[in-house]
Amino acid sequence: MDKLVLFNNSDLKKTLNKRSGESKFGEHIKTLSSISNIYEQLENLDVSYVIIGLPEDIGVFANHGKSGTCNTWSAVIKFLLNIQNNEFTKANRVLILGYLDFTTELLKVSKLNPSKKKDVLKARKIVKKIDTYVTFIVQQIVKAGKKPIIIGGGHNNSYGNIKGSALAFGYPINVINLDAHTDFRAEEGRHSGNGFSYAFTEGFMRNYFIFGIHENYTPDVVFKKINKIKSITYNTFESLEIRNEVKFKDELNRALEHVNTTSFGIEIDCDAIENISSSAMTPSGFSVTKARQFVDFFGKEDNACYLHICEAIATPENESQIGKLITYLITDFIKANSH
C-alpha cells in the first residue's frame, strides 16, 4: 500500500468547480480518509464502483511505444468530478480511491535509452514490480465486493487487473478487449504488449476475445499462436468496418457468449478509437460513439467485474478531449451496470 496516494477532500476542493443551482458529480462521490485496512473500509462502504488511477508509461516504454500515458489520470479526474450529478450519473455509488504513485520508477526509466537492449530489459523488470502493486490493489477492491474502474497507464496493467481479480474470486476470469492489437506477444519480459499472454500462461485468464484487431499491425506469428488456442477468439476491424463481412451487433453478441460464462473484465485500449491521442494513435478506428456502445453493452452484465481504460495520452493541448472521452466511458459503465 506504500504506492497508494488517497484522493482526499483537499484534492476535491482544488478540482471541483461549483456552480450556483447545479450539483456536480464530485460533490457526491465518496473518499477514504485513512490508508490503513483498505479492504475492510471498502467492504463496509456503501458504494459499487472504486476508481483508481495508474499514472505510468513504463510498460509502453518497455514495448518501444510512445510515452505519455502517465499524464492521463490527472486530466480525467478534472473532467469527471465536474460533470453534472443527476438521476443518470449515480455519483453516490462511486468511491474515488486515488492513484498508485510510480514517480520513483518513472524517474529511473527517464534515464534509460530505448535503443539499448539492456535498458529496455531494465524497464521490463520495473514493469514486473508494477504488476505486484496493481495486482494487490485490484484484488483488495474485488475481494471487497466492489467493481474497480482503472484508469491507465499502459496496457501492461491488464495483467495486474486480471491476476488481482482472479485471486480475489479464486478462479480464472475471462476478458473482452477492444483493441487494435492482441497484446499477446511473446513472454520476453513484461511490457504493454504481453499482459494477456502472461495472464493466460499463468492461469489467471481463461476465455479471451479481442474485438477489432487491425490486420496490418498483428504479426503472423501472433495470429498463428492464438488460432491454435480454443479459448481465444477475435474479429478484425477490417472485417467489421471496411469489408462489412460481419455486423457490429452480431459480433458483440458472439463476444458476450464467449466471455459471459464467468466473471469477465472489460479492457478498452484507446489505440482502437479513431484519432484519439494514444501510444499507437490510429487515423482509422472505431468511433467514440461505438466505443461507448461497446462499454454499455458489456457493462450491463452482472459478470462484468472491472473496467480498464488505457493507452490514452493527455497533453495540455488535448486534455479536454481525453478527459471528456474517458469520463464518458466511465459513466457509461456505471449507468449500464447500475441497471
Buried (B, 14 or more C-beta within 10 A) or exposed (E): EEBBBBBEEEBBEEBBEEEEEEBBBBBBBBBBEEEEEBEEBBEEBEBBBBBBBBBBBBBBBBBEBBBBBBBBBBBBBBBBBBBEBEEEBBBEBBBBBBBBBBEEBBEBBEEBEBEEEEBBEBBBEBBBEBBEBBBBBBBBBBBBEBBBBBBBBBBBBBBBBBBBBBBBBEEBBBBBBBBBBBBBBEEBBBBBBBBBBBBBEBEBBBBBBBBBBBEEEBEEEBBEBBEEEEBBBBBBBBBBBEEEEBEBEEBBEBBBEBBBEBBBBBBBBBBBBBEBBBBBBBEEBBEBEBBBBBBBBBBBBEBBBBBBBBBBBBEEEBBEBBBBBBBBBBBBBBBBBBE
